[in-house]
Each structure stands twice: as C-alpha cells, then as structure tokens.
Amino acid sequence: MLRRTFVRTGCLTAGAVLAGSLWQGVAGAVAPSFEGPYGPLGEPDANGVALPEGFTSRIVARTGRRIGGLLWHPAPDGGACFPDGDGWIYVSNSEIPLLGGASAIRFGPDGAVVGAYRILSGTNLNCAGGRTPWNSWLSCEEVFRGRVFECDPYGSRAAMPRLAMGRFKHEAAACDPERRVVYLTEDEPDGCFYRFRPVYWGDLTSGTLEVLCASDSGTVTWRRVPDPGALLKATRDQVAGATRFSGGEGCHYADGVCFFTTKGDNRVWAYDTENEHLGVVYDADAPLNGVDNITGTPSGDLYVAEDGGDMEINLITPERVVTPVLRIAGHARSEITGPAFSPDGDRLYFSSQRGARGDAAGTDGVTYEVTGPFRR
C-alpha cells in the first residue's frame, strides 16, 4: 500500500508522494542542488553534449538524412520506447504542419539500427503523446481541434484517430492501468487537464472525457465534458469550475501519481490518484527552466526536458534534488524533446527539435542516444 504525506505548498496541498524509498514529500519551490547522483556535467563531447562522468552520447538520426532506409523527419518531438524481441523501438513525432506524423527506429540487441519506417503520416503538428500498456503509441496533434491517433510502433497496423478522446490542442498522454484511464494535457494558456475513461480498457474508440476541477486546498473532482467533439464550444469551456493551467506540456504516470508540466508558470505538477489531490513538485526558475516533456524511471526519478532554457534535461529525485543530467551546447534556439528510456533502462533517447540552426521548420533536428549507469 502506498503511503502519502502532505506538505503545504502555496494554495495547494501537495498530495503527490510515493512510498518508502521513492517520493517522501513534495514542495512548491525545490532548492537547486548540483550534488546529484551522477555528479557534475563535464565539457561537451564531440556531439556537443555535456554529460556526467561515465556517460556517453551518439547521434542516432538527423532531419533530412537517411536512417535504416528512411528519410528522418523534421522537428522531432515526443517519443517513447517499446520492446521488440531482444531489441527495441524508439518512436518519434514530427511537429510540422499538415505532414507531421510519426516515425520509428528499430534497434538490435547491441543497439545497432536495423531499420526505420513511418507509422503515421498526413497529420498536423504532432507534438507529444504517450505509450499505452498494450504497446501502442498515442500521437497528439497540437492544433485547434487536434486529434489523438493510436499508432502501431511495430508498423503492422494502420494508425487510427481516437475522436472520443476530445478535439482540442492536445499535447501529451499518460496511461493509468490501475484506474484504467488516460490523462491528457492541453497546450493552451488557459488549458485544462483531462482524463479519458474508455468503455473497455485497451480499446480507445469509445468512452467518457472528463476534466479536472480542483479546490483551493487541492482536492480534486472530475466532471464529464458534455461534447468532446464540439465545433462551437471548446472542451475547456464546457464545464464550470474546470481548473485552468498555463500551457500544459509533458505527462508521466507512475505508481499512483500522474506528473505533468506547465510551461507558462514553469511548474511540475503531481496528481495523487489515490487520495485525489493536486500538488506541485517543482516551482522555481532554476536550475530547471522551460519545462516541457517528462519521463521517469522505476527508481522514482523524473527527467524533465527544457524548451529553451539551458537546453538541459534535469533530474528531480525523490529526495527533491534537482540537477541537470545533460546539456546540449550550441542549440540556443531549439528545445529538447522526446526523452524516453530503452526497456533495459541503460539508454536515454531524446532530440534537439531545431538543432544548431534553430529554424522554425525544424530542418536541422537531431536525435540522440545517451548510454550510462542510470538509476533504475
């Protein structure tokens, strides 16, 4: 049974803590620390990536260049890894208009690239998304009346829109197998936080879309969105009392807690699903600035990518240490996207969406792999 403690943070009660050796509490403004579990960052390596001692990087793919027989897409964004026999697959979205979609890279057991292919085409500004427990990829359109597409990372089945999950400016998704719901963020200055309850777990074609409503004390209730596909009234405006968030970004579920980020106020939030409380894990300007995509490990560590900032991925530990684990040099006009660990936890994948040139079209995107002794 998970144990929860509650710490006052601003006007919210922070109920998002994990048990025992994991999260012991949360706080509004976490003090920065450079005494993290991996030590300080060294000088940038040959790939321009600054890493702690014992970690190495390689460039896996570049926009406009061939990898595994595929021309790698522009503006690589949200991503996830999937098991594939004795190897694995990394899926990446493309955040460009009209031709966005998503691609997949297949790796062998030694990490060598053995193939690449498209799993979604002809969609619009595919930003983040999320992996499902049944090993499909939810690719989210970050546009007005955007859709969620369920994709097959193995390339065998056609991608399908899941319209019951709502038509809004989708950002990320995270599955909660215990409550059998999918949490969804909305990238609007006054966006909401949603959950989708499918009629049958594992089938996202039909279900109920609900919006989070939180009291000043952080107590959460969920209310049904009357018309998830409405043309005239946005989903975020259909329920009185829906809680507003300043630009929803990444979303990650682990052990009864759903973490999500909001770029407008540079916060990492935590929704305690068991006690139905909303709290804040991180609320500061440094060392983490420009919160965006988020992932985690079984050890309870969170990895938060920066949109701009210092072009870092920062670690937030259960002990509330916040420290950079990598930095990309010379990409000041880009953002870090798509952090995801290989199934064995030894490799971290991510992209610099616009690369060193920083052009808006993302024609200089770079996808990386970092290998090292990550805590599991």
C-alpha positions as CSV (number, residue, x, y, z in Angstrom):
1,M,0.0,0.0,0.0
2,L,1.4,3.4,-0.9
3,R,2.0,5.9,1.9
4,R,1.2,9.5,1.4
5,T,2.3,12.6,3.3
6,F,1.0,16.1,2.7
7,V,3.0,19.3,2.5
8,R,1.5,22.8,2.3
9,T,2.7,24.5,-1.0
10,G,1.2,27.8,-1.8
11,C,-2.6,27.4,-2.0
12,L,-2.5,23.7,-2.8
13,T,-2.0,20.7,-0.6
14,A,0.6,18.5,-2.2
15,G,-0.6,15.0,-2.2
16,A,1.7,13.6,-4.8
17,V,4.2,11.5,-2.9
18,L,5.3,7.9,-3.3
19,A,6.0,5.4,-0.7
20,G,9.1,4.2,1.1
21,S,12.3,4.5,-0.9
22,L,10.6,6.7,-3.5
23,W,8.9,10.1,-3.1
24,Q,8.8,11.2,0.6
25,G,7.1,14.6,0.0
26,V,6.8,17.4,-2.4
27,A,7.4,21.1,-2.1
28,G,6.5,24.2,-4.1
29,A,10.0,25.6,-4.7
30,V,12.6,22.9,-4.6
31,A,16.1,24.2,-3.8
32,P,18.5,23.5,-6.6
33,S,21.3,21.1,-6.0
34,F,24.4,20.2,-8.0
35,E,25.2,17.2,-5.8
36,G,23.0,14.8,-7.8
37,P,23.6,11.0,-8.0
38,Y,25.7,11.3,-11.2
39,G,27.9,14.2,-10.3
40,P,28.6,17.4,-12.3
41,L,28.5,17.7,-16.0
42,G,31.7,17.6,-17.9
43,E,32.7,19.6,-21.0
44,P,30.6,19.0,-24.2
45,D,31.7,15.9,-26.1
46,A,32.3,15.5,-29.8
47,N,28.5,15.6,-30.3
48,G,28.1,18.8,-28.3
49,V,26.5,17.0,-25.3
50,A,27.8,17.7,-21.8
51,L,27.4,14.6,-19.6
52,P,28.4,13.3,-16.2
53,E,31.4,11.1,-15.9
54,G,30.7,7.5,-17.1
55,F,28.0,8.6,-19.7
56,T,28.5,8.7,-23.5
57,S,26.4,10.0,-26.4
58,R,25.9,9.3,-30.0
59,I,23.8,10.9,-32.7
60,V,21.2,8.4,-34.0
61,A,19.4,10.4,-36.6
62,R,19.4,13.8,-38.4
63,T,16.5,15.5,-40.1
64,G,16.7,15.0,-43.9
65,R,19.3,12.2,-43.7
66,R,18.6,8.5,-44.2
67,I,18.5,6.1,-41.3
68,G,17.5,2.5,-41.8
69,G,16.2,3.3,-45.2
70,L,14.0,6.2,-44.0
71,L,14.5,9.9,-44.5
72,W,14.3,11.2,-40.9
73,H,11.5,13.7,-40.3
74,P,11.7,17.4,-39.5
75,A,11.1,18.8,-36.0
76,P,11.3,15.6,-34.0
77,D,9.2,15.8,-30.8
78,G,7.5,13.5,-28.4
79,G,8.8,9.9,-28.2
80,A,8.7,6.5,-26.5
81,C,10.5,3.2,-26.5
82,F,8.9,-0.2,-27.0
83,P,10.3,-3.8,-26.5
84,D,11.0,-5.7,-29.7
85,G,12.2,-9.2,-29.2
86,D,15.8,-8.9,-28.0
87,G,15.9,-5.3,-29.3
88,W,13.7,-2.3,-29.0
89,I,12.0,0.5,-31.0
90,Y,12.1,4.3,-30.5
91,V,9.1,6.2,-31.8
92,S,9.3,10.0,-32.6
93,N,6.6,12.5,-33.6
94,S,7.1,15.2,-36.2
95,E,5.8,18.7,-35.2
96,I,5.3,20.2,-38.6
97,P,2.1,21.4,-40.2
98,L,0.0,19.0,-42.4
99,L,2.8,16.5,-42.9
100,G,3.6,15.7,-39.3
101,G,3.0,12.1,-38.3
102,A,5.5,9.8,-36.6
103,S,8.4,7.5,-37.4
104,A,10.0,4.6,-35.7
105,I,13.6,3.3,-35.4
106,R,14.3,-0.4,-34.7
107,F,17.4,-1.3,-32.8
108,G,19.1,-4.7,-32.4
109,P,20.2,-6.1,-29.1
110,D,23.6,-4.4,-29.4
111,G,22.0,-1.0,-30.1
112,A,22.7,-1.1,-33.9
113,V,20.0,0.4,-36.1
114,V,18.4,-2.4,-38.1
115,G,15.5,-0.4,-39.7
116,A,13.3,2.6,-39.7
117,Y,9.8,3.4,-41.1
118,R,6.7,5.7,-40.8
119,I,3.9,4.7,-38.5
120,L,1.7,7.9,-39.1
121,S,1.5,10.3,-42.0
122,G,-0.5,13.3,-43.1
123,T,-1.4,14.7,-39.7
124,N,-0.8,18.1,-38.2
125,L,1.8,19.3,-35.7
126,N,2.2,16.1,-33.9
127,C,3.8,17.2,-30.6
128,A,3.9,14.9,-27.7
129,G,1.8,11.8,-26.8
130,G,2.2,8.7,-24.7
131,R,2.8,5.0,-24.7
132,T,-0.1,2.6,-23.8
133,P,0.3,-0.6,-21.6
134,W,-0.7,-2.6,-24.7
135,N,2.3,-1.2,-26.6
136,S,0.7,1.3,-28.9
137,W,1.7,5.0,-29.4
138,L,-0.7,7.9,-28.8
139,S,0.4,10.7,-31.1
140,C,-1.2,14.0,-30.3
141,E,-1.9,17.0,-32.7
142,E,-1.2,20.3,-31.1
143,V,-3.7,22.3,-33.1
144,F,-7.2,23.7,-32.7
145,R,-9.5,20.7,-32.7
146,G,-6.5,18.4,-32.7
147,R,-6.9,14.7,-32.6
148,V,-5.2,11.7,-30.8
149,F,-4.0,9.0,-33.2
150,E,-3.3,5.5,-31.9
151,C,-0.3,4.1,-33.8
152,D,1.4,0.7,-34.1
153,P,5.1,1.2,-33.3
154,Y,5.8,-2.2,-35.0
155,G,4.4,-0.9,-38.3
156,S,1.9,-3.7,-38.9
157,R,-1.4,-1.9,-38.3
158,A,-2.6,1.5,-39.7
159,A,-2.9,4.4,-37.3
160,M,-6.4,5.3,-36.2
161,P,-7.9,8.6,-34.8
162,R,-9.5,8.2,-31.3
163,L,-12.0,11.0,-31.5
164,A,-13.8,10.2,-28.2
165,M,-10.6,11.5,-26.5
166,G,-11.6,15.0,-27.5
167,R,-10.9,17.6,-30.2
168,F,-8.6,20.2,-28.6
169,K,-5.0,21.3,-28.6
170,H,-3.6,18.0,-27.4
171,E,-0.1,17.8,-26.0
172,A,0.7,14.6,-24.1
173,A,-1.0,11.5,-22.8
174,A,-0.2,9.1,-19.9
175,C,-2.0,5.8,-19.1
176,D,-3.0,4.8,-15.6
177,P,-3.6,1.0,-15.7
178,E,-4.9,0.9,-12.1
179,R,-7.8,3.2,-12.7
180,R,-8.0,2.3,-16.4
181,V,-7.9,5.9,-17.6
182,V,-5.7,8.1,-19.9
183,Y,-4.6,11.5,-18.7
184,L,-4.3,14.3,-21.2
185,T,-2.7,17.7,-21.2
186,E,-3.8,20.8,-23.2
187,D,-1.4,23.3,-24.6
188,E,-3.4,26.5,-24.2
189,P,-2.7,29.5,-21.9
190,D,-5.9,28.6,-20.1
191,G,-5.9,24.9,-20.8
192,C,-7.3,22.1,-18.7
193,F,-6.2,18.6,-17.6
194,Y,-8.3,15.7,-18.7
195,R,-8.8,12.0,-18.2
196,F,-10.4,9.6,-20.7
197,R,-12.3,6.6,-19.3
198,P,-12.7,4.1,-22.2
199,V,-15.7,1.7,-22.1
200,Y,-13.2,-1.2,-22.4
201,W,-9.6,-0.9,-21.2
202,G,-7.4,-1.4,-24.2
203,D,-10.0,0.0,-26.7
204,L,-9.9,3.7,-27.0
205,T,-12.7,4.0,-29.6
206,S,-15.4,5.0,-27.1
207,G,-15.6,6.3,-23.6
208,T,-16.0,9.4,-21.4
209,L,-13.9,12.5,-21.4
210,E,-13.7,14.3,-18.0
211,V,-12.0,17.5,-16.8
212,L,-10.1,18.1,-13.6
213,C,-11.7,20.5,-11.1
214,A,-9.6,21.3,-8.0
215,S,-10.4,23.3,-4.9
216,D,-8.0,25.8,-3.3
217,S,-6.9,23.0,-0.9
218,G,-6.0,20.8,-3.8
219,T,-9.0,18.4,-3.5
220,V,-9.8,17.0,-7.0
221,T,-13.1,16.1,-8.6
222,W,-13.7,15.0,-12.2
223,R,-16.6,16.2,-14.3
224,R,-17.8,14.9,-17.6
225,V,-17.2,17.1,-20.7
226,P,-20.6,17.2,-22.4
227,D,-19.4,17.4,-26.0
228,P,-15.8,16.3,-26.6
229,G,-16.0,16.9,-30.3
230,A,-17.9,20.2,-30.2
231,L,-17.4,22.6,-33.1
232,L,-18.6,25.8,-31.4
233,K,-17.6,25.5,-27.7
234,A,-14.1,24.4,-26.7
235,T,-13.8,21.4,-24.3
236,R,-12.1,23.6,-21.7
237,D,-15.1,26.0,-21.7
238,Q,-17.8,23.4,-21.3
239,V,-17.6,22.7,-17.5
240,A,-18.0,25.4,-14.9
241,G,-15.2,25.2,-12.3
242,A,-12.7,23.4,-14.5
243,T,-9.2,24.2,-13.3
244,R,-7.0,26.2,-15.7
245,F,-3.3,25.5,-16.3
246,S,-0.9,27.7,-18.1
247,G,0.2,25.7,-21.1
248,G,0.0,22.0,-20.4
249,E,3.1,20.1,-21.7
250,G,4.5,16.7,-20.8
251,C,2.7,14.0,-18.8
252,H,4.0,10.9,-17.0
253,Y,2.2,8.3,-14.8
254,A,4.0,6.2,-12.1
255,D,2.8,4.3,-9.1
256,G,-0.4,6.1,-8.4
257,V,0.9,9.6,-9.3
258,C,0.4,11.5,-12.6
259,F,3.1,14.2,-13.1
260,F,2.6,16.9,-15.7
261,T,4.3,20.2,-16.6
262,T,3.0,23.7,-17.5
263,K,5.3,26.0,-19.4
264,G,3.6,29.3,-18.6
265,D,4.5,29.1,-14.9
266,N,7.4,26.7,-15.2
267,R,5.8,24.1,-12.9
268,V,5.9,20.4,-12.5
269,W,2.5,19.2,-11.0
270,A,1.5,15.9,-9.4
271,Y,-1.9,14.4,-9.2
272,D,-2.2,11.8,-6.4
273,T,-4.8,9.5,-7.9
274,E,-5.4,7.5,-4.7
275,N,-6.2,10.5,-2.5
276,E,-7.4,12.7,-5.4
277,H,-5.2,15.6,-4.5
278,L,-3.3,18.0,-6.7
279,G,0.1,19.4,-5.7
280,V,3.3,21.0,-7.1
281,V,6.6,19.1,-7.3
282,Y,8.7,22.0,-8.8
283,D,8.1,25.7,-8.8
284,A,11.3,27.7,-9.3
285,D,13.2,29.4,-12.1
286,A,16.5,27.4,-11.7
287,P,18.1,25.1,-12.4
288,L,15.1,23.8,-14.5
289,N,13.6,26.5,-16.8
290,G,11.3,25.9,-19.7
291,V,9.6,22.7,-18.5
292,D,8.4,20.5,-21.3
293,N,8.5,16.7,-22.0
294,I,8.8,14.5,-18.9
295,T,9.6,10.8,-18.3
296,G,10.7,8.8,-15.3
297,T,12.3,5.6,-14.1
298,P,11.2,2.8,-11.7
299,S,13.5,4.3,-9.1
300,G,11.2,7.3,-8.8
301,D,13.5,9.7,-10.7
302,L,11.8,12.2,-13.0
303,Y,13.6,13.5,-16.1
304,V,12.3,16.9,-17.4
305,A,13.4,18.3,-20.7
306,E,13.7,22.1,-21.3
307,D,12.1,24.1,-24.1
308,G,14.9,26.6,-24.4
309,G,16.4,27.4,-21.0
310,D,19.9,26.0,-20.9
311,M,18.9,23.1,-23.3
312,E,19.2,20.6,-20.5
313,I,17.4,17.6,-19.2
314,N,17.1,18.0,-15.5
315,L,16.7,15.2,-12.9
316,I,14.2,15.5,-10.0
317,T,14.9,12.8,-7.5
318,P,12.5,11.5,-4.8
319,E,14.8,13.3,-2.3
320,R,13.9,16.5,-4.1
321,V,17.4,17.1,-5.6
322,V,17.1,19.0,-8.9
323,T,20.1,18.9,-11.1
324,P,21.0,18.8,-14.8
325,V,21.9,15.3,-16.2
326,L,22.8,16.6,-19.7
327,R,23.2,19.8,-21.7
328,I,23.3,20.4,-25.5
329,A,25.8,23.1,-26.4
330,G,25.2,25.5,-29.4
331,H,21.5,24.9,-29.8
332,A,20.2,28.0,-28.2
333,R,17.1,28.4,-30.4
334,S,16.0,24.8,-30.1
335,E,14.2,22.7,-27.5
336,I,14.8,19.2,-26.1
337,T,12.0,16.8,-26.9
338,G,11.0,13.1,-26.7
339,P,13.0,11.8,-23.7
340,A,12.5,8.0,-23.3
341,F,14.4,5.1,-21.9
342,S,15.2,1.8,-23.6
343,P,13.4,-1.1,-22.0
344,D,16.5,-2.1,-20.0
345,G,17.0,1.4,-18.7
346,D,20.5,1.8,-20.0
347,R,19.9,4.2,-22.8
348,L,18.1,7.6,-22.9
349,Y,16.8,8.9,-26.3
350,F,15.8,12.5,-27.0
351,S,16.0,15.1,-29.7
352,S,17.0,18.7,-30.3
353,Q,14.0,19.7,-32.3
354,R,15.5,22.6,-34.3
355,G,19.2,21.8,-33.9
356,A,22.1,24.3,-34.1
357,R,20.4,26.4,-36.8
358,G,17.3,26.8,-34.8
359,D,15.0,27.3,-37.8
360,A,11.2,27.2,-37.2
361,A,10.7,24.4,-39.7
362,G,12.9,22.0,-37.7
363,T,15.1,21.1,-40.7
364,D,18.1,20.7,-38.5
365,G,16.6,18.3,-35.9
366,V,19.0,15.9,-34.2
367,T,18.0,12.7,-32.3
368,Y,20.5,11.4,-29.7
369,E,21.1,8.4,-27.5
370,V,22.9,8.6,-24.2
371,T,24.2,5.4,-22.5
372,G,25.3,5.2,-18.9
373,P,24.7,3.9,-15.4
374,F,21.2,5.4,-15.0
375,R,19.4,4.7,-11.7
376,R,16.6,2.2,-12.3
